[in-house]
Amino acid sequence: MENKQKNGLFRSQFNSIQICDNDPSILKGKVIVHGFDESWNGQVITEEICAENMNTLIGKRIVCKYIPAEDNGGVDAIGSHEEKEGKNRDGDPIIVTDTIAIGFIENAYIDDYTNEDGITKRVLWADVVLWNDDKYANIVGLLQEWLSRNIKIHMSVEYLYCNYNVIEGVEFIQSPIIYVSHALLNSEQRGDCAEILPAYDEAQLKSLSLNEKEQWNKAISQLIKSQNWSNIDININKNIKNSKEDDKMAENLLYKALCELSHGDIREKIMTALSKTMTAEEFNYVWVSNYGIYDTYFVYENYENNKYVYYKVPYTKTETEVTVDLTNKVLVERDEVWIEVSAVQASINELNTKIVERDNTITLLNETVANLTSENTEASNKLIVATDSIAELSKQVNEMKPVVEKFNKEKYDETLNAQKAKYEEKFIALNAKDKYESKEVQELIVKSLNDEKAALSLNLMLVDLVKPIEKKDNKVPIEPAKSLNNLIETQDDFEKRYFV
């Protein structure tokens, strides 16, 4: 998420207001807060995210700025959000709104809505209550006048959010979302007050509807100084931008999205700028149509030399201001082009052909999707079978594991015992049983089962234990006879030995 100002503009419209039978001091109606498709400013609030946060609408205020007739050329009107700079108790700059509460939202829910084209969508609805006592009589009277003349009453929503994901350029707003308030907007040109067209355009409904405008024109970013939701310090300053727009922001940075600098706001600021640079006589004949305002220039009408003339004037806009470059205005004329009906029909035929080709492409793609789905199902079934086989084999391996471990241990013990017996015999033969029983020799015997170096060390140790044989004198000692008697045997002896 990037730390930058966000655009989030919504519009609602009253189509009817009903007086409560039990209490005539209140009016009741319905409004669509928003749908779940991508808005024109590239934002999406999904149905799942909305369901998690829609209860924050309940109890929130409905506000407006009422302009009396004496302040507006003899006809009353309603303003916009009426934002202006102010300061909080600590002296920090904030945005304040010069509006009053005229009611509240009493319920919020998700349900179907069918537009004028017969398309049914899921949308967020809200039940609203407007106060109808003497304090609000002028405001209610203006609303009733508009309704009697079938003029839809514009209404925009304000909301707070802190987390979002950007996927392919679309901003998917995540929880938490806090819906703040609805503001009634001027719904037609009345006196000096232009029609305020908010920037979220949605289909219209019976009592109250929320509409999208084709452009999202203005927003106020809001930074939360503390990430603790129990102690949120909100500081909104629409004229101060964060100098670290490329830095990653914390998850709990909170933004406030307002319906400001709409098409009507831009026109109002253009008219204000012209009034400050033109003479009173010149400005008296100036007219700027809502349809004459474009992204980088506008066209205004004036009456000069007994005829109407048109000037094209460049302008620039920021999130909050409009700057008119009147020095570079140029005189222009409307250019009308007459087109033959046959050419128009040819264009229509070409478009119809493209529509047919598109439908054929869609059909082919749907068939491809169906085939891929079928193949995917078959592959999934094979995967399930393979997974079951693997699981069964794993079970068998686990069952055999204790048997294999026991066999391996017995085999190891048998080999080790034989190795010990072999070396024990050799060490004892060399009269080195103590050496055999030493820790060093016992460890070498164990290692010799898998390590040739250990076996070599044992053999070298046995060689070192072998002692060389001492050399002896080969001479036979001769001892002189003590007596010479009987050196020669007698006859009897001979006969005794050889004759039986």
C-alpha positions, 0 to 999 in steps of 0.5 A: 500500500502506498501512502497517497491521497485516495479517491472515494466518492459515492452518491445517493438519490431520494426518489420519495419520502414517507412520513411515519404514521406513528410520528409525523416529526420524522421521515423514512426512506431507503438508500443504496450505499454502494454496489460491489463492482469496481468503481470509476476510481478503481476501488472495490468493496466486496460483498464479504468485506461489506458484510463484515463492516456494514453495521458501522452505518447504523446510527451515523448522521445525515448532514447538509448545508442549507442556504436560505433564499436571501443568501442565494438570489431569492431561491434557497439551495443546499451546499456540498460537504462545505469543507474548510480548514480549521484547528483542533484543540491542540492547534493542529490543522484539520478539515471541518465541515459547515453542515448540520445533522438532519437525520440518521441511518437506522439499519443496513443490509445486503439485498438484490437490486434490479436496475432499469436495464433489468440487471439484478445486482447485490448491493448495500441498502440502508434505511434512513430517518430524517427529522421533520420538526420545525427546525428542519422545515425549510430543508424538508420543504426543499426536498419535497419540492424537488421530489414533486418536480421529479428531481433526484436528490443527490446524496454522498457517503463518507467512509474511513478505511485503513487497509487495501490491496492493489491487484492489476491497478484495482484497489480492493479495500479490506477490513476495517471500514468505518462508514461515517455519514451521508451528505445531501447535495444541491441537486439542480442549479438554483440561484448562484448555487450549481448542481453538485454531482458527486463522483460515484454513478450507480443505478437509481432505486425507489426511495433512496439510491446510491449512484456512481459518477463517471469521475472521482474528483476529490478525496482527503487523505487521513493519517492515523498517528496511533495504530491503537484503535482504542485511541485513534488520533485523526488529523485531516489536512487536505492541503498537506501531502506526505513527502514520503509517498513512495514509502510503505505505510503501516497497516493501520494508516487510516484514510477518509474518502469524501465526495469533494471536487466533483463536477459541480465543485469544479464549476463553482470554483471556475465561476469564483475564479472568473468573478475575481478576474473579470469586471462586474459587467463582463462577468454578468454575461458569463455562463459556464455549462456543466457540459462545457467543463473538460479535464484540462479546459472549459468553455464559457459563454459571453455576450459581446458586440450584440452576439454570443461568443465562446472562449476556451480557457485552460485550467489545472486542478489539485485535490482541493483547488482549481486554477484558471489560466484566463490569460491564455483563453482563445476564441472558439466556435462550435463545430457541427458535423452533418453525417449521412444516415447511410454512413451511420447505418454502415457504422451500426452494421459494422458494430453489429458484426463486431457484436456477433463476432464477440458473441461467437468468441464468448461462446468459443471461450465458454466451450473452452472453459467447459472442456478445461473444467471437464479435464480438470475434473478428470485430473482431480479424480485421478489425483484423488485416487493417487492420493488415496493410494499414497495414503494406503502405502504410507499406512503400510509403511508405518505399520511395518516400520516397528518390525523393520526397526526391530530386525535392524537392531537385532542384526546390528547387535548380532554383528556387534557381538561377533566383532567384540568376541573377535577382538576380545580373543585377540587382545586376550591372546596378547595378554591385554584384556585390560586394554580390550575393556578400555573405553577407547577400544570399545568405542573403536569396536563399535565404529569399526562396523561402518568405519574402516579407519576404526578397524585399522586403528584396532589392528595397529593397536594389536600389532603394538601389543605384540612383544619380540621373542628373546634370543637364547644360546644354542650350546648344550651344557655338558656336565662331567659324569660323577661315575664311570660305572655301568657305562657299558651295558652287560650281556644280560642287559643286551639279552634283556633288551633284544631277546625276549 
